[in-house]
Amino acid sequence: MDELITIYHGSERIVEQPTFGQGKKNNDFGLGFYCTASEELAKEWAVSSLRDGFSNRYTLDTRHLNILNLNSPDYTILNWIAVLVEQRLFSIKTPVAGRAKRYLLDNFSINVNAFDVIIGYRADDSYFDYAESFLNNGIAVEQFAYAMRLGKLGEQIVIKSKFAFSNLKYQGFDVAEKDQYYVLCKARDDKANQLYLEMFGEESDGLYIQDIMRGGIKNHDPRIPRNISE
């Protein structure tokens, strides 16, 4: 990663001064300022079917920042989902899902609050469905990893610490027009939903969460996919 990077925050408003400590606690990686390196993706996140939005642009000085990149080879897809189940509200539909949540937290969780910046996938509606299905023993870990690799542009950069906020400099904004970007956002979601339905309808010979728990599989196991970003 370059020392000085440009990132974008999609919003219904112009955000000149992001505020540390504000936001929703139950976001993917907890409290933080959620951005992306893709201006086009930020514009998709900014709009709705009824209104335009704004892509707010910032530079971030990453020198001296402690950065957790969940998409690096140092971590597996189970690290990502363990963070997700700790921060987000999941539907626990089966007894196996309750045990799976506990197993993931005990063996794969990471303290995201110990870092200044988090890089990892954004669990929008489609990818949250994938995660819930995996947790409920509906899809194998290999299927889950494959689906997430298709969502490269879903990668987000989250500003977590007060120190990281102080290194964020506002550079302006662009308007995101709903007539253009809502269509793109919906097409992306429709494609992800189609893939999800195809995967859910077919069995895999891979590792399901129940296999992982029964086998006592840990993070170092080579069968667990690493580096989910391509």
C-alpha positions as CSV (number, residue, x, y, z in Angstrom):
1,M,0.0,0.0,0.0
2,D,1.2,3.5,-0.8
3,E,1.9,5.9,2.1
4,L,-0.7,8.4,0.8
5,I,-3.9,6.8,-0.6
6,T,-7.1,8.3,-2.0
7,I,-10.4,6.8,-0.7
8,Y,-14.1,7.6,-1.2
9,H,-17.1,7.6,1.1
10,G,-20.5,7.2,-0.6
11,S,-23.3,9.1,1.2
12,E,-26.6,11.0,0.7
13,R,-24.8,14.1,2.0
14,I,-21.4,15.9,1.7
15,V,-19.1,14.9,4.6
16,E,-16.3,17.4,4.9
17,Q,-15.3,16.4,8.5
18,P,-15.8,12.8,9.4
19,T,-16.3,12.5,13.2
20,F,-14.6,9.8,15.3
21,G,-17.0,7.7,17.4
22,Q,-20.1,8.3,15.2
23,G,-22.0,5.7,13.2
24,K,-23.7,2.3,13.8
25,K,-22.1,-0.1,16.2
26,N,-23.4,-3.1,14.3
27,N,-21.6,-2.4,11.0
28,D,-19.3,-5.0,9.5
29,F,-16.3,-4.0,11.6
30,G,-18.0,-2.0,14.3
31,L,-17.9,1.8,14.7
32,G,-15.9,3.5,12.0
33,F,-15.9,5.6,8.8
34,Y,-16.6,3.3,5.9
35,C,-14.8,4.0,2.6
36,T,-13.6,2.3,-0.5
37,A,-10.7,2.8,-2.9
38,S,-13.2,2.7,-5.8
39,E,-14.9,5.9,-6.7
40,E,-17.4,4.1,-8.8
41,L,-18.4,1.8,-6.0
42,A,-18.7,4.7,-3.6
43,K,-21.2,6.2,-6.0
44,E,-23.2,3.0,-6.1
45,W,-23.3,3.0,-2.3
46,A,-24.3,6.7,-2.2
47,V,-27.6,6.5,-4.2
48,S,-31.0,5.0,-3.8
49,S,-33.8,4.5,-6.3
50,L,-35.3,7.9,-5.2
51,R,-32.3,10.2,-4.8
52,D,-28.9,11.1,-6.0
53,G,-25.9,10.9,-3.6
54,F,-22.3,12.1,-3.2
55,S,-18.9,10.5,-3.5
56,N,-16.8,12.2,-0.9
57,R,-13.1,12.1,-1.6
58,Y,-10.2,12.0,1.0
59,T,-6.5,11.3,1.2
60,L,-5.3,9.1,4.0
61,D,-1.7,9.2,5.2
62,T,-1.1,5.6,6.2
63,R,2.4,6.1,7.6
64,H,2.5,4.9,11.3
65,L,-1.0,3.4,11.0
66,N,-1.7,-0.1,12.3
67,I,-3.6,-1.7,9.4
68,L,-5.5,-5.0,9.5
69,N,-5.9,-6.3,5.9
70,L,-8.3,-9.3,6.2
71,N,-7.8,-9.9,2.5
72,S,-4.1,-10.6,2.8
73,P,-2.6,-14.1,2.8
74,D,-2.1,-13.7,6.6
75,Y,-5.8,-14.3,7.2
76,T,-8.5,-16.7,6.0
77,I,-12.0,-16.2,5.0
78,L,-13.0,-17.6,8.5
79,N,-11.2,-14.6,10.1
80,W,-13.5,-12.3,8.1
81,I,-16.7,-14.1,9.0
82,A,-15.6,-14.4,12.7
83,V,-15.3,-10.6,12.8
84,L,-18.6,-10.3,11.0
85,V,-20.6,-12.5,13.4
86,E,-19.1,-10.6,16.4
87,Q,-20.2,-7.2,15.0
88,R,-23.3,-7.8,13.0
89,L,-26.7,-9.3,14.0
90,F,-27.0,-12.8,12.5
91,S,-30.1,-14.9,12.2
92,I,-29.3,-18.1,14.2
93,K,-31.8,-20.5,12.6
94,T,-30.4,-23.9,13.7
95,P,-28.5,-25.3,16.7
96,V,-25.5,-25.8,14.5
97,A,-25.4,-22.1,13.7
98,G,-25.3,-21.2,17.4
99,R,-22.4,-23.6,17.9
100,A,-20.7,-22.3,14.7
101,K,-20.8,-18.7,16.0
102,R,-19.1,-19.7,19.2
103,Y,-16.5,-21.8,17.4
104,L,-15.6,-19.0,15.0
105,L,-15.3,-16.5,17.8
106,D,-13.2,-18.8,19.9
107,N,-10.8,-19.8,17.1
108,F,-10.8,-17.1,14.3
109,S,-11.9,-13.8,15.9
110,I,-9.7,-10.7,15.7
111,N,-9.9,-7.6,17.9
112,V,-10.6,-5.0,15.3
113,N,-10.5,-2.2,17.8
114,A,-6.8,-2.8,18.2
115,F,-6.2,-1.4,14.7
116,D,-6.3,2.1,13.1
117,V,-7.7,0.9,9.7
118,I,-9.5,-2.3,8.6
119,I,-9.5,-3.6,5.0
120,G,-12.0,-6.3,4.2
121,Y,-15.1,-7.2,2.3
122,R,-18.4,-5.3,2.7
123,A,-21.2,-7.6,3.7
124,D,-24.0,-6.0,1.8
125,D,-27.3,-7.9,1.5
126,S,-26.1,-10.5,-0.9
127,Y,-22.8,-11.3,0.8
128,F,-24.5,-11.3,4.2
129,D,-26.8,-14.0,2.8
130,Y,-23.7,-16.0,1.9
131,A,-22.3,-15.6,5.4
132,E,-25.6,-16.6,7.0
133,S,-25.9,-19.7,4.8
134,F,-22.4,-20.8,5.7
135,L,-23.1,-20.3,9.4
136,N,-26.3,-22.4,9.1
137,N,-24.4,-25.2,7.2
138,G,-26.0,-24.4,3.9
139,I,-22.9,-23.8,1.7
140,A,-19.3,-25.0,2.0
141,V,-16.4,-22.8,2.8
142,E,-15.0,-23.2,-0.7
143,Q,-18.3,-22.0,-2.2
144,F,-18.3,-19.1,0.2
145,A,-14.7,-18.1,-0.7
146,Y,-15.5,-18.3,-4.4
147,A,-18.5,-16.0,-4.1
148,M,-16.5,-13.4,-2.1
149,R,-13.7,-13.4,-4.7
150,L,-16.3,-12.4,-7.3
151,G,-17.0,-9.3,-5.2
152,K,-13.6,-7.7,-5.4
153,L,-15.1,-4.2,-5.7
154,G,-16.9,-4.9,-2.4
155,E,-13.7,-4.3,-0.6
156,Q,-13.9,-1.5,1.9
157,I,-11.5,0.6,3.9
158,V,-12.7,1.5,7.4
159,I,-11.1,4.3,9.5
160,K,-11.3,3.1,13.1
161,S,-9.0,5.0,15.5
162,K,-8.9,8.7,16.4
163,F,-5.3,8.8,15.1
164,A,-6.4,7.5,11.7
165,F,-9.2,10.1,11.6
166,S,-6.6,12.8,12.2
167,N,-4.7,11.6,9.1
168,L,-7.8,11.9,6.9
169,K,-8.0,15.0,4.7
170,Y,-11.1,16.0,2.7
171,Q,-10.5,16.7,-1.0
172,G,-13.9,17.4,-2.4
173,F,-16.9,15.5,-3.8
174,D,-18.6,14.3,-7.0
175,V,-22.3,13.9,-7.5
176,A,-23.6,10.4,-7.9
177,E,-26.6,10.3,-10.2
178,K,-29.3,7.8,-9.2
179,D,-30.3,7.2,-12.8
180,Q,-26.8,5.8,-13.6
181,Y,-25.5,4.3,-10.3
182,Y,-28.7,2.8,-8.9
183,V,-28.9,0.7,-12.0
184,L,-25.3,-0.5,-11.6
185,C,-25.8,-1.2,-7.9
186,K,-29.0,-3.2,-8.6
187,A,-27.3,-5.2,-11.4
188,R,-24.4,-6.1,-9.1
189,D,-26.8,-7.2,-6.4
190,D,-28.9,-9.2,-8.9
191,K,-25.8,-11.0,-10.1
192,A,-24.8,-11.9,-6.6
193,N,-28.3,-13.1,-5.8
194,Q,-28.3,-15.3,-8.8
195,L,-25.0,-16.8,-7.8
196,Y,-26.2,-17.4,-4.3
197,L,-29.3,-19.2,-5.5
198,E,-27.2,-21.4,-7.8
199,M,-24.8,-22.3,-5.0
200,F,-27.6,-22.9,-2.5
201,G,-29.2,-25.4,-4.9
202,E,-26.2,-27.6,-5.3
203,E,-24.2,-29.7,-2.8
204,S,-20.5,-29.4,-2.5
205,D,-17.8,-31.9,-1.5
206,G,-16.1,-29.2,0.4
207,L,-15.9,-28.3,4.1
208,Y,-19.1,-27.2,5.7
209,I,-19.1,-25.5,9.1
210,Q,-20.1,-28.7,10.8
211,D,-17.1,-30.5,9.3
212,I,-14.8,-27.7,10.5
213,M,-16.1,-27.9,14.0
214,R,-16.1,-31.7,14.1
215,G,-12.5,-31.8,12.8
216,G,-11.3,-29.1,15.2
217,I,-10.0,-27.2,12.2
218,K,-8.0,-24.1,13.0
219,N,-6.7,-21.1,11.0
220,H,-3.4,-22.8,9.9
221,D,-5.3,-25.6,8.1
222,P,-4.4,-25.4,4.4
223,R,-7.9,-26.4,3.4
224,I,-9.3,-23.1,4.6
225,P,-9.1,-20.5,1.7
226,R,-6.7,-17.6,2.2
227,N,-6.3,-14.3,0.5
228,I,-9.9,-13.9,-0.6
229,S,-9.1,-10.8,-2.6
230,E,-8.1,-11.2,-6.3
